[in-house]
Amino acid sequence: MNKFGVYLKTKSFRNTLLLAIGSVIAVVLIAFFSLSFYTNHGSGIPVPILKGLTVENATKILEDQGFNYKIDSIFVSDKPPGTIVEQDPDPGTSVKENRTIYLTMVSILAPNVSLPAIEQTPYISAAATLASYGLKVGDTTYRADIARDMVLEVKFSGQPIKPGTKIPKGSKLDLVLGNGAGASEVDIPDLVGLSLNEAKFAINGSGGLVLGIIQSKVPITDSSSATVVAQDPVKRDSVTKVSIGTRINLTITQGKKDGPN
């Protein structure tokens, strides 16, 4: 141990140590400069700005500058088809000639999606559901219905469509909503020839009409066998509907109607 300690203090050991350190540094420097020379370290061509260009213009620029490229596509509803929306590497990055530049363009054809079931749902919920499917709300119109702002019908290009119908993603759909007021008019029923009980049942089930005055030109001894011979208002070619709450007046006779009144 004493001899080794003495050796560590000798000039010969110091020279050997310095030589070893110098050799390591020389090897590192040679490797560094050799690698830099081999890879053209610090030199390259800056990647041009391609976002926002059409795919034709972008690829021409890359070809003129000696780049290779690969193109993928996605659908973006608010961007023109064929527009570059992503690139890799980023603009300004220095790369070697013949480097492959990866481009993402807006698809020319939108993928199809299935119309979700939004009928009989509130407008706000329906709009959110459509947005989650990549669809948009177009025009909204209202129709008489007691359910206010409830989706009653969905239209695409003016035609009603049902849930599950395939339509292009990004399409605008027109919605028919309830106005909350219900129908303002109802059809006039044809009551002449019906029994009094049948006429009353038809009026009650009309959705808004009211039984008015019941009159007869002859004494009625049994109302269960009475027959309607006239009504007011009556259904005509020019008048088929009346306002909700309209009273229907009836003229009846005993037994079945024998002929014109």
C-alpha positions, 0 to 999 in steps of 0.5 A, a space after each residue: 500500500 505504501 508503494 502504491 501511494 508513493 507511485 501516485 506521487 511520481 511524475 510517471 503517474 501524473 504523465 500517464 493520467 494526463 495522457 489518458 484524460 487527453 485521449 478521452 477528450 480527443 476521442 470525444 472531439 473527433 466523434 462530435 466533429 465527425 457526426 456534425 460533418 456527417 449530418 450537416 449539423 447546423 445547416 438545412 432548409 427552413 420548412 415553408 408556411 403551408 397552413 391555409 394554402 390549397 393542397 395544390 399550392 402547398 405540394 408545388 412549393 414542397 416539390 420546388 424546394 426538394 421536399 417529399 410529402 405525405 397527405 392525410 385528410 380530416 373533415 372541418 365544417 368551417 374550412 374550404 375543402 382542400 385547405 391545409 390545416 396542419 403540417 409537421 414539422 412546423 414552419 421555419 424548422 430547418 430540415 435536410 433536403 428530401 425530408 418528408 413533410 406531413 400535411 393534413 388537409 380538409 376532406 373534400 367529401 364530408 363523412 356521413 353521420 346518422 341523424 340522432 333522435 331529437 324529436 319530442 325533445 326541447 330545442 336546447 337539448 336538440 341543438 346540443 345533441 346535433 352539435 355533438 354529431 357535427 350537425 348544425 341548426 338551420 331555420 326554425 319554424 313553429 307549428 301549433 302544439 301545446 309543447 312550447 319549443 319542443 322539436 316536432 319535426 326535422 327537415 333536411 333540404 326541405 324534406 322531413 327525415 327520421 332518426 337514423 337517416 345518413 346525412 353529411 357531417 356539417 349539414 344544416 337541419 331545419 327544425 319545426 317547433 311547438 308554439 305552446 298555443 296548440 291548434 287555433 282551429 279544428 275541423 267541423 264534424 259532419 253530424 247530420 244523420 248521427 244519433 244525438 248521443 253519437 253527435 255529442 260524442 263527436 263534439 266532445 272528441 273534436 279537440 275544442 268544439 262545444 255543444 251548443 243549443 239543441 232544438 227540435 220541431 217536434 216533441 222528443 219523447 226519447 232522446 236516446 233515439 233522437 237523430 240530428 237533422 241539421 247543424 250550425 255551423 255546417 261543413 261546406 266546400 269553402 268552410 271546413 274549420 272553425 275556431 276552438 271554442 265554437 259552439 255547434 248547434 243541433 236540430 234533432 228529430 225523433 227517430 231516424 231522419 226520413 229525408 231532406 229537412 
